[in-house]
Amino acid sequence: MRVILTFALHHRSSEAGHLHLGIYNMAQLRPVTDGDSVRALFSTNAVEEAGRSGRFTLVSHTHVLVNQHEETVFRLTRKGLYPKSVTDQLQVSKEGKDQNATQSELRDKIIRNVSAKENMNITASMPLTPNELYVHRLVKAFSPTETKGISNLMRATHPHIFNTKKFCMDDILVPGPMALAATVHNVADDFGDVLYETVVEATNPNRVNQEDVIGSVSFILDVQRLPQNSDLEEVTVRTLGIKNLDMDELLDRNIPVQLFTGNNMESTNIEKICEQKFPLLCRRIAVQVLWKFLRLRPSQ
């Protein structure tokens, strides 16, 4: 999914944006196979004035990928802050391409066809229980070369990514979707092979610079055995991407559960919780993501 996401961002949207705020309802709806061609479309869902200054506008876009058969294979909703001068001519779309599509043909196909007996090569999974906290061993850092290469691929052309003549190195950033990809990538050793995933919501409370180290910590919210296929389970989890901290420092620490179970996970609320209850994480939470994934149930 994260490879597909790289093709779903529109370069004009990226370059003109002042601040990336979050990604919502991200899912792959159909398989993409060898020889398929895909093109990206996006539509404007809402345009709202942001703050009292009148300088910025909050914009919600739906991004979709469409294959050669005009079928939507991938969708997400993205919110961002834009200068008002850029958005004055924007018009809310009356009807987007499968703007509200939720049914995933790919997910249904996996549920119908995957069985434990036929997938012995899949990495064994440990049991997961609701209300458990996991501090993950894996970490990820993006080098300048890697950041620029992937940004070119995803057509992310914002000057804060490339323009070292305009900004000092402290202001050259890693794009939000890449920080999200790193955060989710780090769970692999603990959660086993993920067969399918959807992102309910993901935001970037604090910026990530090139070569910042991103670690992850996850809180299991729910585990449900699938009635359609008893070999599979769906896990709902919130994962935090934490920058520039040795994850061993979080072992045996009482991290506030409000960071994982809150309903309003805006940056200001996250920082307020950290300041009051866990200062070690102040200004370090780079990503918060609520997501669901399918995997084979562990052997009993």
N, C-alpha and C positions, 0 to 999 in steps of 0.2 A: 504493500500500500504506500509506503513512504517513497518508493521509486515513482509510482504513479503521481503522487502529490507534486513531484518536481515539475511535471508537465502541466499542472492545473493552474498555476499562478500566471496571471497576465502581466506582462512587463510594464505596461503603462500604469496599471494599478500599483505595482510595486514601486516604481520610480517616483510617482507623484505622492505616495503616502507619507504622512508625517510620523505615524506610529502604528505598528501592527498590534491589535488588541486581542485577537483570539480566533480559534477555529472551532466550528461546531458541526455536529451531525455529519461526520466524515465517514464514508463507507464506500467500499468497492461493491458494485451491484452486479456486474457480469465479469466473466473471465476475459483476460486479454491473452491471446496466444500468438505464436510465431506467424508473421505475415499480416497481422492485423495492423491497420492504421488508425490513429486516433487524433482528434483535434479538440482544442479547448474552447469552451464558450463560457461567458459569464454574464449574469444579469444583476441589475441593482434592485435590491429588495426594499431598502428604506434609506432615507437621507434625513438626518436630524441635526439640529444645531447643538454643538457641544460647549458647555460652559457659558459664562456670561460675557466673555470678551468679544464674541462674534467672529473670531479669527478662524475657528476650526469647525469641522462638520464630522459627525459620526455616520459612517456609511457601512451598510451591510450588503455583501455580495454573495450570490450563489455561483460557485464554479462547478462545471461539469465537464467530463470527457465523453466524447461521442465517437463511436467506432464507424467503420465504413458502411455499416448497415443502418446508420442513424439511431443506434441504440445507445442509451446512456450507460457507461460502464463504471463511472465513478462520480461522486458528488461530495461537496462540502460547502458550508457557509462560512464566510470569513468577514470579520469586522475590523475596521481600521479607522484611524483619525486622519483627516485630510484637511489641507488649507481650504478655506471657504472659496477662495478664488478659483480653485481647481474644480470644485463640485457645483458651482452655480448653474452649469448647463446640464447636470445629470438629471435623468428622468427615471422614475421608478418603473420597472418593467411590469407590464400588465400580465404577461404570461411568460415565465421562463421555461427553458427546456427541461422537463421533468424536475422542476424546481423543488417539489416536495416529495420526490420519490424516496421511498424507504424500504421497499421490498427488495431483498438481495437474492438474485438468482444464484449467485456464486455461493452464498451461505447455505441456501437450500440444497444445492448440489453436494456440498461437503457433508452436510448432515445425512443425506441419503446414502452416500457411498463410502464413508470412512468407517472402518471397523478396526478394533484392536488386533485381531488375528492377522489382518493383511498389512499391518503397519508396524511390524516388530522393530523396524530400523529407526522409528521415531524416538527421540530422546525421552527416557523415562522421566515421569513427572512426580514430584513430591506432593503429598496431600496438602490442600490449601483449605483453611478454615476461616470463616468470617471473623473480623476483629483482630486478626493477626497482623503484625507489623514486620516487614522485611527490609533490612538494610542490605542492598545489593553490592556484591564484590566488584563487578565490572564498572569501569568508568570510560569516558570518551572525551577526547579533546580534538578540536578542529584546527589544523595548521592553516596558515595563510593561503598556501597553494591549494589545499583541499577546499577551503571555504570559497575561494574565487572560482575554482573549477565547477563545483556543484552549483554555485550561484549562477554561473553562465548557463549551465544545463537547464536550470529551472527559470531562467530569464528574469532573475531578480537583479535589477539594475540600480537599486537605490544607492545614492552616493555614499552613504554610511558604510557600504560594503566594500567599495572599490577606491574611492577618491582620496588618496593619501595626500594630495596637494591641497585639498580643502579642509581635511580633518586630520588631527594627530592620531597616532596609533591607538590611543586610549578610546577614541571615538569611532574606530573601525570595528564593525559588529558582525556577529554571526546571525544570519536570518532566523527568525522565530521558528519556522517549520523545521529547520535543521536542528535546533536545540530540542525541539519536541521529539524528533527522530532519535536523537542520542539518548534522551531520557527513557524512552520505551525500549530501546535496544539493550539497555543495561540489565533488564530483568531476565534475560534469556537463561542464565545458569540456574535460576531459582524456580522459574515457572515452566520450564520445558518448552517444547516446540508449540508455537502458536499456529493454529490452523486457519483462523480467520479472526479479524479484529475490527472494531468500530470505535471511533472516538466520539464521545458524547459532547465533551467540551474540553478545550485546552487553551490556556492563557499563558502569557509570558510576563510575570510580575517584575522581573529585573532583567536587564540586558546582559548579553553574553559577548565577551570580546574573543577575538581569535586567540587560540591556545589556552583559554580558560578550560579547566578540567570539570566535567559534568558527571556527578554521581547521582544515584537514584535511591529513593526509599519509597516503599509501597505499603498501602493499607488495604487489606482485603475487605470489601464491603458485602459481597454476596457470592455464593457458589451454588449453582443450580444444575442438577442432573437433567439432561434433556429427555423429555418424554418420547420424542421422535427417534432417538438413538441413545440407548443406555450406555454405550461406550464413550459418549461425549459429555462434557460439562461446560457450562458457560460461567465465566468468572467476571465479576464486576469489581474494579479496583481503581483506587486513586493513587497516582504516582507523582512524586515531587522530584524535579530535577534540581539538584543542589550544586552550586558552582564553588570551586576552589576550597574544598574542605575534605580532609581525609575522612572517609566514611567510617573508619574505625572509631572516630570520636563520637559517633552516634550509637554505637553498640552499648547496650545496657543503660541507655538514657531514656527518660520518660518524655518522649516527644508529644506535644499536645495533640490529642485526638481531633480537636477542632480544625486543625490544618487539613484533615482528610474527610471530615464529615459535614463541614459547613455547607450551607445552601448558597451563600453569596461569597464566592471566592475571588473577589476583586483584589487588586494589588494592595490597596489601602487597608483592607480588612486582614489580609495575610500578614502584612508588616505589623499591624497593631497586635495581633496574636503573638508574633515573634517577640516584639518588644516587651510585652507584659509577661510572657510565660516561657520563652525560650530564646534568649538574646543571641545564642550561638548561630541561629539561622537568619538573623537580621540582614537584609539586603543580599542574601545568598540563594533564595529560591528563584531559580531562573524559569522554571516551567511547573505548572500544575496541570495534570491531565486526568480526567475521568474517562475511563475506557472499559470496553468489554471484549473478552476474547473466548474463542472456542479452543478446547484442547482435549486430548484423550484423557479419560479418567485414570488415575493411578491404579495399579494393580492392588487388589485387596489382600 
